[in-house]
Amino acid sequence: MKMLAPHQPTPPKAQDGFPFSIVEFEGLQGTPYVDVNGRNPRLAWSFRATGFKNAPKAA
């Protein structure tokens, strides 16, 4: 994931004993491309976002 932001974002702190926190990406853009690095070409994806925030709590 590449973040296109004016400064390096800091991820939210993990909660509930998990080593990571669930986030919601802002301005998420996916770009497909063909990866020809090797014998078998494959479809690959590049993802970019402008930021992220804490995901909303589940009901």
mmCIF file of the N, C-alpha and C atoms, coordinates in Angstrom:
data_MODEL
# 
_entry.id   MODEL 
# 
loop_
_atom_site.group_PDB 
_atom_site.id 
_atom_site.type_symbol 
_atom_site.label_atom_id 
_atom_site.label_alt_id 
_atom_site.label_comp_id 
_atom_site.label_asym_id 
_atom_site.label_entity_id 
_atom_site.label_seq_id 
_atom_site.pdbx_PDB_ins_code 
_atom_site.Cartn_x 
_atom_site.Cartn_y 
_atom_site.Cartn_z 
_atom_site.occupancy 
_atom_site.B_iso_or_equiv 
_atom_site.pdbx_formal_charge 
_atom_site.auth_seq_id 
_atom_site.auth_comp_id 
_atom_site.auth_asym_id 
_atom_site.auth_atom_id 
_atom_site.pdbx_PDB_model_num 
ATOM 1   N N  . MET A 1 1  ? 0.848   -1.159  0.000   1.00 0.00 ? 1  MET A N  1 
ATOM 2   C CA . MET A 1 1  ? 0.000   0.000   0.000   1.00 0.00 ? 1  MET A CA 1 
ATOM 3   C C  . MET A 1 1  ? 0.896   1.225   0.000   1.00 0.00 ? 1  MET A C  1 
ATOM 4   N N  . LYS A 1 2  ? 0.667   2.115   -0.948  1.00 0.00 ? 2  LYS A N  1 
ATOM 5   C CA . LYS A 1 2  ? 1.366   3.392   -0.988  1.00 0.00 ? 2  LYS A CA 1 
ATOM 6   C C  . LYS A 1 2  ? 0.412   4.465   -0.497  1.00 0.00 ? 2  LYS A C  1 
ATOM 7   N N  . MET A 1 3  ? 0.907   5.319   0.386   1.00 0.00 ? 3  MET A N  1 
ATOM 8   C CA . MET A 1 3  ? 0.097   6.407   0.921   1.00 0.00 ? 3  MET A CA 1 
ATOM 9   C C  . MET A 1 3  ? 0.549   7.711   0.286   1.00 0.00 ? 3  MET A C  1 
ATOM 10  N N  . LEU A 1 4  ? -0.376  8.398   -0.384  1.00 0.00 ? 4  LEU A N  1 
ATOM 11  C CA . LEU A 1 4  ? -0.086  9.684   -1.004  1.00 0.00 ? 4  LEU A CA 1 
ATOM 12  C C  . LEU A 1 4  ? -0.570  10.761  -0.050  1.00 0.00 ? 4  LEU A C  1 
ATOM 13  N N  . ALA A 1 5  ? 0.303   11.244  0.791   1.00 0.00 ? 5  ALA A N  1 
ATOM 14  C CA . ALA A 1 5  ? -0.074  12.208  1.815   1.00 0.00 ? 5  ALA A CA 1 
ATOM 15  C C  . ALA A 1 5  ? 1.055   13.228  1.991   1.00 0.00 ? 5  ALA A C  1 
ATOM 16  N N  . PRO A 1 6  ? 0.721   14.440  2.452   1.00 0.00 ? 6  PRO A N  1 
ATOM 17  C CA . PRO A 1 6  ? 1.753   15.451  2.652   1.00 0.00 ? 6  PRO A CA 1 
ATOM 18  C C  . PRO A 1 6  ? 2.741   15.092  3.769   1.00 0.00 ? 6  PRO A C  1 
ATOM 19  N N  . HIS A 1 7  ? 2.347   14.215  4.695   1.00 0.00 ? 7  HIS A N  1 
ATOM 20  C CA . HIS A 1 7  ? 3.242   13.763  5.755   1.00 0.00 ? 7  HIS A CA 1 
ATOM 21  C C  . HIS A 1 7  ? 2.982   12.283  6.008   1.00 0.00 ? 7  HIS A C  1 
ATOM 22  N N  . GLN A 1 8  ? 3.916   11.623  6.672   1.00 0.00 ? 8  GLN A N  1 
ATOM 23  C CA . GLN A 1 8  ? 3.759   10.199  6.939   1.00 0.00 ? 8  GLN A CA 1 
ATOM 24  C C  . GLN A 1 8  ? 2.670   9.985   7.981   1.00 0.00 ? 8  GLN A C  1 
ATOM 25  N N  . PRO A 1 9  ? 1.597   9.255   7.625   1.00 0.00 ? 9  PRO A N  1 
ATOM 26  C CA . PRO A 1 9  ? 0.536   9.009   8.597   1.00 0.00 ? 9  PRO A CA 1 
ATOM 27  C C  . PRO A 1 9  ? 0.971   7.979   9.637   1.00 0.00 ? 9  PRO A C  1 
ATOM 28  N N  . THR A 1 10 ? 0.433   8.098   10.823  1.00 0.00 ? 10 THR A N  1 
ATOM 29  C CA . THR A 1 10 ? 0.710   7.117   11.869  1.00 0.00 ? 10 THR A CA 1 
ATOM 30  C C  . THR A 1 10 ? -0.539  6.281   12.084  1.00 0.00 ? 10 THR A C  1 
ATOM 31  N N  . PRO A 1 11 ? -0.403  4.967   12.102  1.00 0.00 ? 11 PRO A N  1 
ATOM 32  C CA . PRO A 1 11 ? -1.576  4.112   12.271  1.00 0.00 ? 11 PRO A CA 1 
ATOM 33  C C  . PRO A 1 11 ? -2.157  4.236   13.676  1.00 0.00 ? 11 PRO A C  1 
ATOM 34  N N  . PRO A 1 12 ? -3.459  3.988   13.805  1.00 0.00 ? 12 PRO A N  1 
ATOM 35  C CA . PRO A 1 12 ? -4.064  4.022   15.143  1.00 0.00 ? 12 PRO A CA 1 
ATOM 36  C C  . PRO A 1 12 ? -3.527  2.882   16.004  1.00 0.00 ? 12 PRO A C  1 
ATOM 37  N N  . LYS A 1 13 ? -3.579  3.073   17.296  1.00 0.00 ? 13 LYS A N  1 
ATOM 38  C CA . LYS A 1 13 ? -3.071  2.058   18.215  1.00 0.00 ? 13 LYS A CA 1 
ATOM 39  C C  . LYS A 1 13 ? -4.001  0.845   18.225  1.00 0.00 ? 13 LYS A C  1 
ATOM 40  N N  . ALA A 1 14 ? -3.391  -0.325  18.326  1.00 0.00 ? 14 ALA A N  1 
ATOM 41  C CA . ALA A 1 14 ? -4.156  -1.570  18.385  1.00 0.00 ? 14 ALA A CA 1 
ATOM 42  C C  . ALA A 1 14 ? -4.923  -1.647  19.699  1.00 0.00 ? 14 ALA A C  1 
ATOM 43  N N  . GLN A 1 15 ? -6.098  -2.252  19.640  1.00 0.00 ? 15 GLN A N  1 
ATOM 44  C CA . GLN A 1 15 ? -6.931  -2.393  20.833  1.00 0.00 ? 15 GLN A CA 1 
ATOM 45  C C  . GLN A 1 15 ? -7.363  -3.840  20.989  1.00 0.00 ? 15 GLN A C  1 
ATOM 46  N N  . ASP A 1 16 ? -7.915  -4.148  22.114  1.00 0.00 ? 16 ASP A N  1 
ATOM 47  C CA . ASP A 1 16 ? -8.481  -5.466  22.421  1.00 0.00 ? 16 ASP A CA 1 
ATOM 48  C C  . ASP A 1 16 ? -7.454  -6.594  22.321  1.00 0.00 ? 16 ASP A C  1 
ATOM 49  N N  . GLY A 1 17 ? -6.184  -6.307  22.572  1.00 0.00 ? 17 GLY A N  1 
ATOM 50  C CA . GLY A 1 17 ? -5.172  -7.350  22.597  1.00 0.00 ? 17 GLY A CA 1 
ATOM 51  C C  . GLY A 1 17 ? -4.688  -7.813  21.235  1.00 0.00 ? 17 GLY A C  1 
ATOM 52  N N  . PHE A 1 18 ? -5.090  -7.157  20.161  1.00 0.00 ? 18 PHE A N  1 
ATOM 53  C CA . PHE A 1 18 ? -4.633  -7.533  18.825  1.00 0.00 ? 18 PHE A CA 1 
ATOM 54  C C  . PHE A 1 18 ? -3.341  -6.794  18.487  1.00 0.00 ? 18 PHE A C  1 
ATOM 55  N N  . PRO A 1 19 ? -2.488  -7.381  17.642  1.00 0.00 ? 19 PRO A N  1 
ATOM 56  C CA . PRO A 1 19 ? -1.228  -6.704  17.288  1.00 0.00 ? 19 PRO A CA 1 
ATOM 57  C C  . PRO A 1 19 ? -1.403  -5.590  16.254  1.00 0.00 ? 19 PRO A C  1 
ATOM 58  N N  . PHE A 1 20 ? -2.607  -5.451  15.709  1.00 0.00 ? 20 PHE A N  1 
ATOM 59  C CA . PHE A 1 20 ? -2.862  -4.422  14.705  1.00 0.00 ? 20 PHE A CA 1 
ATOM 60  C C  . PHE A 1 20 ? -4.274  -3.889  14.882  1.00 0.00 ? 20 PHE A C  1 
ATOM 61  N N  . SER A 1 21 ? -4.574  -2.805  14.213  1.00 0.00 ? 21 SER A N  1 
ATOM 62  C CA . SER A 1 21 ? -5.895  -2.195  14.308  1.00 0.00 ? 21 SER A CA 1 
ATOM 63  C C  . SER A 1 21 ? -6.563  -2.215  12.940  1.00 0.00 ? 21 SER A C  1 
ATOM 64  N N  . ILE A 1 22 ? -7.864  -2.396  12.898  1.00 0.00 ? 22 ILE A N  1 
ATOM 65  C CA . ILE A 1 22 ? -8.614  -2.378  11.645  1.00 0.00 ? 22 ILE A CA 1 
ATOM 66  C C  . ILE A 1 22 ? -8.815  -0.924  11.240  1.00 0.00 ? 22 ILE A C  1 
ATOM 67  N N  . VAL A 1 23 ? -8.480  -0.608  9.990   1.00 0.00 ? 23 VAL A N  1 
ATOM 68  C CA . VAL A 1 23 ? -8.584  0.765   9.501   1.00 0.00 ? 23 VAL A CA 1 
ATOM 69  C C  . VAL A 1 23 ? -9.463  0.833   8.258   1.00 0.00 ? 23 VAL A C  1 
ATOM 70  N N  . GLU A 1 24 ? -9.922  2.032   7.954   1.00 0.00 ? 24 GLU A N  1 
ATOM 71  C CA . GLU A 1 24 ? -10.695 2.312   6.748   1.00 0.00 ? 24 GLU A CA 1 
ATOM 72  C C  . GLU A 1 24 ? -9.850  3.267   5.912   1.00 0.00 ? 24 GLU A C  1 
ATOM 73  N N  . PHE A 1 25 ? -9.544  2.868   4.680   1.00 0.00 ? 25 PHE A N  1 
ATOM 74  C CA . PHE A 1 25 ? -8.711  3.696   3.815   1.00 0.00 ? 25 PHE A CA 1 
ATOM 75  C C  . PHE A 1 25 ? -9.539  4.783   3.156   1.00 0.00 ? 25 PHE A C  1 
ATOM 76  N N  . GLU A 1 26 ? -8.968  5.971   3.056   1.00 0.00 ? 26 GLU A N  1 
ATOM 77  C CA . GLU A 1 26 ? -9.621  7.106   2.408   1.00 0.00 ? 26 GLU A CA 1 
ATOM 78  C C  . GLU A 1 26 ? -8.999  7.309   1.036   1.00 0.00 ? 26 GLU A C  1 
ATOM 79  N N  . GLY A 1 27 ? -9.809  7.585   0.040   1.00 0.00 ? 27 GLY A N  1 
ATOM 80  C CA . GLY A 1 27 ? -9.305  7.821   -1.304  1.00 0.00 ? 27 GLY A CA 1 
ATOM 81  C C  . GLY A 1 27 ? -8.621  6.610   -1.901  1.00 0.00 ? 27 GLY A C  1 
ATOM 82  N N  . LEU A 1 28 ? -9.128  5.423   -1.603  1.00 0.00 ? 28 LEU A N  1 
ATOM 83  C CA . LEU A 1 28 ? -8.503  4.189   -2.072  1.00 0.00 ? 28 LEU A CA 1 
ATOM 84  C C  . LEU A 1 28 ? -8.689  4.037   -3.582  1.00 0.00 ? 28 LEU A C  1 
ATOM 85  N N  . GLN A 1 29 ? -7.598  3.710   -4.269  1.00 0.00 ? 29 GLN A N  1 
ATOM 86  C CA . GLN A 1 29 ? -7.622  3.521   -5.715  1.00 0.00 ? 29 GLN A CA 1 
ATOM 87  C C  . GLN A 1 29 ? -6.852  2.258   -6.042  1.00 0.00 ? 29 GLN A C  1 
ATOM 88  N N  . GLY A 1 30 ? -7.466  1.365   -6.808  1.00 0.00 ? 30 GLY A N  1 
ATOM 89  C CA . GLY A 1 30 ? -6.809  0.136   -7.244  1.00 0.00 ? 30 GLY A CA 1 
ATOM 90  C C  . GLY A 1 30 ? -6.528  0.206   -8.738  1.00 0.00 ? 30 GLY A C  1 
ATOM 91  N N  . THR A 1 31 ? -5.316  -0.167  -9.136  1.00 0.00 ? 31 THR A N  1 
ATOM 92  C CA . THR A 1 31 ? -4.929  -0.136  -10.542 1.00 0.00 ? 31 THR A CA 1 
ATOM 93  C C  . THR A 1 31 ? -4.433  -1.517  -10.945 1.00 0.00 ? 31 THR A C  1 
ATOM 94  N N  . PRO A 1 32 ? -5.127  -2.192  -11.879 1.00 0.00 ? 32 PRO A N  1 
ATOM 95  C CA . PRO A 1 32 ? -4.646  -3.501  -12.330 1.00 0.00 ? 32 PRO A CA 1 
ATOM 96  C C  . PRO A 1 32 ? -3.498  -3.340  -13.335 1.00 0.00 ? 32 PRO A C  1 
ATOM 97  N N  . TYR A 1 33 ? -2.591  -4.310  -13.341 1.00 0.00 ? 33 TYR A N  1 
ATOM 98  C CA . TYR A 1 33 ? -1.519  -4.336  -14.333 1.00 0.00 ? 33 TYR A CA 1 
ATOM 99  C C  . TYR A 1 33 ? -1.089  -5.788  -14.550 1.00 0.00 ? 33 TYR A C  1 
ATOM 100 N N  . VAL A 1 34 ? -0.406  -6.044  -15.651 1.00 0.00 ? 34 VAL A N  1 
ATOM 101 C CA . VAL A 1 34 ? 0.078   -7.381  -15.950 1.00 0.00 ? 34 VAL A CA 1 
ATOM 102 C C  . VAL A 1 34 ? 1.526   -7.478  -15.490 1.00 0.00 ? 34 VAL A C  1 
ATOM 103 N N  . ASP A 1 35 ? 1.787   -8.407  -14.578 1.00 0.00 ? 35 ASP A N  1 
ATOM 104 C CA . ASP A 1 35 ? 3.127   -8.643  -14.057 1.00 0.00 ? 35 ASP A CA 1 
ATOM 105 C C  . ASP A 1 35 ? 3.796   -9.690  -14.942 1.00 0.00 ? 35 ASP A C  1 
ATOM 106 N N  . VAL A 1 36 ? 4.826   -9.291  -15.682 1.00 0.00 ? 36 VAL A N  1 
ATOM 107 C CA . VAL A 1 36 ? 5.511   -10.218 -16.580 1.00 0.00 ? 36 VAL A CA 1 
ATOM 108 C C  . VAL A 1 36 ? 6.886   -10.597 -16.030 1.00 0.00 ? 36 VAL A C  1 
ATOM 109 N N  . ASN A 1 37 ? 7.074   -10.489 -14.731 1.00 0.00 ? 37 ASN A N  1 
ATOM 110 C CA . ASN A 1 37 ? 8.331   -10.839 -14.088 1.00 0.00 ? 37 ASN A CA 1 
ATOM 111 C C  . ASN A 1 37 ? 8.337   -12.347 -13.816 1.00 0.00 ? 37 ASN A C  1 
ATOM 112 N N  . GLY A 1 38 ? 8.795   -13.109 -14.769 1.00 0.00 ? 38 GLY A N  1 
ATOM 113 C CA . GLY A 1 38 ? 8.808   -14.566 -14.624 1.00 0.00 ? 38 GLY A CA 1 
ATOM 114 C C  . GLY A 1 38 ? 8.301   -15.231 -15.891 1.00 0.00 ? 38 GLY A C  1 
ATOM 115 N N  . ARG A 1 39 ? 8.079   -16.526 -15.817 1.00 0.00 ? 39 ARG A N  1 
ATOM 116 C CA . ARG A 1 39 ? 7.665   -17.284 -16.993 1.00 0.00 ? 39 ARG A CA 1 
ATOM 117 C C  . ARG A 1 39 ? 6.173   -17.153 -17.273 1.00 0.00 ? 39 ARG A C  1 
ATOM 118 N N  . ASN A 1 40 ? 5.360   -16.978 -16.242 1.00 0.00 ? 40 ASN A N  1 
ATOM 119 C CA . ASN A 1 40 ? 3.914   -16.933 -16.423 1.00 0.00 ? 40 ASN A CA 1 
ATOM 120 C C  . ASN A 1 40 ? 3.388   -15.546 -16.066 1.00 0.00 ? 40 ASN A C  1 
ATOM 121 N N  . PRO A 1 41 ? 2.976   -14.758 -17.070 1.00 0.00 ? 41 PRO A N  1 
ATOM 122 C CA . PRO A 1 41 ? 2.386   -13.444 -16.752 1.00 0.00 ? 41 PRO A CA 1 
ATOM 123 C C  . PRO A 1 41 ? 1.142   -13.614 -15.880 1.00 0.00 ? 41 PRO A C  1 
ATOM 124 N N  . ARG A 1 42 ? 0.905   -12.652 -15.015 1.00 0.00 ? 42 ARG A N  1 
ATOM 125 C CA . ARG A 1 42 ? -0.272  -12.725 -14.137 1.00 0.00 ? 42 ARG A CA 1 
ATOM 126 C C  . ARG A 1 42 ? -0.826  -11.327 -13.938 1.00 0.00 ? 42 ARG A C  1 
ATOM 127 N N  . LEU A 1 43 ? -2.099  -11.282 -13.608 1.00 0.00 ? 43 LEU A N  1 
ATOM 128 C CA . LEU A 1 43 ? -2.748  -10.020 -13.279 1.00 0.00 ? 43 LEU A CA 1 
ATOM 129 C C  . LEU A 1 43 ? -2.398  -9.659  -11.838 1.00 0.00 ? 43 LEU A C  1 
ATOM 130 N N  . ALA A 1 44 ? -1.932  -8.449  -11.632 1.00 0.00 ? 44 ALA A N  1 
ATOM 131 C CA . ALA A 1 44 ? -1.577  -7.978  -10.292 1.00 0.00 ? 44 ALA A CA 1 
ATOM 132 C C  . ALA A 1 44 ? -2.259  -6.630  -10.060 1.00 0.00 ? 44 ALA A C  1 
ATOM 133 N N  . TRP A 1 45 ? -2.247  -6.171  -8.825  1.00 0.00 ? 45 TRP A N  1 
ATOM 134 C CA . TRP A 1 45 ? -2.905  -4.916  -8.466  1.00 0.00 ? 45 TRP A CA 1 
ATOM 135 C C  . TRP A 1 45 ? -1.948  -4.011  -7.709  1.00 0.00 ? 45 TRP A C  1 
ATOM 136 N N  . SER A 1 46 ? -2.088  -2.731  -7.925  1.00 0.00 ? 46 SER A N  1 
ATOM 137 C CA . SER A 1 46 ? -1.381  -1.715  -7.165  1.00 0.00 ? 46 SER A CA 1 
ATOM 138 C C  . SER A 1 46 ? -2.444  -0.892  -6.444  1.00 0.00 ? 46 SER A C  1 
ATOM 139 N N  . PHE A 1 47 ? -2.294  -0.695  -5.143  1.00 0.00 ? 47 PHE A N  1 
ATOM 140 C CA . PHE A 1 47 ? -3.259  0.061   -4.354  1.00 0.00 ? 47 PHE A CA 1 
ATOM 141 C C  . PHE A 1 47 ? -2.622  1.331   -3.810  1.00 0.00 ? 47 PHE A C  1 
ATOM 142 N N  . ARG A 1 48 ? -3.366  2.430   -3.877  1.00 0.00 ? 48 ARG A N  1 
ATOM 143 C CA . ARG A 1 48 ? -2.927  3.713   -3.317  1.00 0.00 ? 48 ARG A CA 1 
ATOM 144 C C  . ARG A 1 48 ? -4.072  4.307   -2.516  1.00 0.00 ? 48 ARG A C  1 
ATOM 145 N N  . ALA A 1 49 ? -3.717  5.046   -1.477  1.00 0.00 ? 49 ALA A N  1 
ATOM 146 C CA . ALA A 1 49 ? -4.720  5.714   -0.650  1.00 0.00 ? 49 ALA A CA 1 
ATOM 147 C C  . ALA A 1 49 ? -4.176  7.066   -0.216  1.00 0.00 ? 49 ALA A C  1 
ATOM 148 N N  . THR A 1 50 ? -5.080  7.984   0.088   1.00 0.00 ? 50 THR A N  1 
ATOM 149 C CA . THR A 1 50 ? -4.660  9.306   0.562   1.00 0.00 ? 50 THR A CA 1 
ATOM 150 C C  . THR A 1 50 ? -4.577  9.374   2.076   1.00 0.00 ? 50 THR A C  1 
ATOM 151 N N  . GLY A 1 51 ? -5.114  8.384   2.762   1.00 0.00 ? 51 GLY A N  1 
ATOM 152 C CA . GLY A 1 51 ? -5.061  8.354   4.222   1.00 0.00 ? 51 GLY A CA 1 
ATOM 153 C C  . GLY A 1 51 ? -5.852  7.190   4.769   1.00 0.00 ? 51 GLY A C  1 
ATOM 154 N N  . PHE A 1 52 ? -5.932  7.116   6.085   1.00 0.00 ? 52 PHE A N  1 
ATOM 155 C CA . PHE A 1 52 ? -6.744  6.089   6.730   1.00 0.00 ? 52 PHE A CA 1 
ATOM 156 C C  . PHE A 1 52 ? -7.201  6.573   8.078   1.00 0.00 ? 52 PHE A C  1 
ATOM 157 N N  . LYS A 1 53 ? -8.223  5.912   8.602   1.00 0.00 ? 53 LYS A N  1 
ATOM 158 C CA . LYS A 1 53 ? -8.769  6.248   9.914   1.00 0.00 ? 53 LYS A CA 1 
ATOM 159 C C  . LYS A 1 53 ? -9.266  4.969   10.572  1.00 0.00 ? 53 LYS A C  1 
ATOM 160 N N  . ASN A 1 54 ? -9.610  5.038   11.834  1.00 0.00 ? 54 ASN A N  1 
ATOM 161 C CA . ASN A 1 54 ? -10.162 3.883   12.521  1.00 0.00 ? 54 ASN A CA 1 
ATOM 162 C C  . ASN A 1 54 ? -11.447 3.426   11.835  1.00 0.00 ? 54 ASN A C  1 
ATOM 163 N N  . ALA A 1 55 ? -11.615 2.128   11.689  1.00 0.00 ? 55 ALA A N  1 
ATOM 164 C CA . ALA A 1 55 ? -12.845 1.600   11.112  1.00 0.00 ? 55 ALA A CA 1 
ATOM 165 C C  . ALA A 1 55 ? -13.978 1.776   12.117  1.00 0.00 ? 55 ALA A C  1 
ATOM 166 N N  . PRO A 1 56 ? -15.205 1.994   11.629  1.00 0.00 ? 56 PRO A N  1 
ATOM 167 C CA . PRO A 1 56 ? -16.327 2.119   12.562  1.00 0.00 ? 56 PRO A CA 1 
ATOM 168 C C  . PRO A 1 56 ? -16.568 0.810   13.311  1.00 0.00 ? 56 PRO A C  1 
ATOM 169 N N  . LYS A 1 57 ? -17.034 0.927   14.526  1.00 0.00 ? 57 LYS A N  1 
ATOM 170 C CA . LYS A 1 57 ? -17.308 -0.261  15.350  1.00 0.00 ? 57 LYS A CA 1 
ATOM 171 C C  . LYS A 1 57 ? -18.482 -1.038  14.773  1.00 0.00 ? 57 LYS A C  1 
ATOM 172 N N  . ALA A 1 58 ? -18.379 -2.386  14.804  1.00 0.00 ? 58 ALA A N  1 
ATOM 173 C CA . ALA A 1 58 ? -19.470 -3.246  14.315  1.00 0.00 ? 58 ALA A CA 1 
ATOM 174 C C  . ALA A 1 58 ? -20.654 -3.157  15.280  1.00 0.00 ? 58 ALA A C  1 
ATOM 175 N N  . ALA A 1 59 ? -21.830 -3.283  14.719  1.00 0.00 ? 59 ALA A N  1 
ATOM 176 C CA . ALA A 1 59 ? -23.046 -3.218  15.548  1.00 0.00 ? 59 ALA A CA 1 
ATOM 177 C C  . ALA A 1 59 ? -23.273 -4.497  16.320  1.00 0.00 ? 59 ALA A C  1 
# 
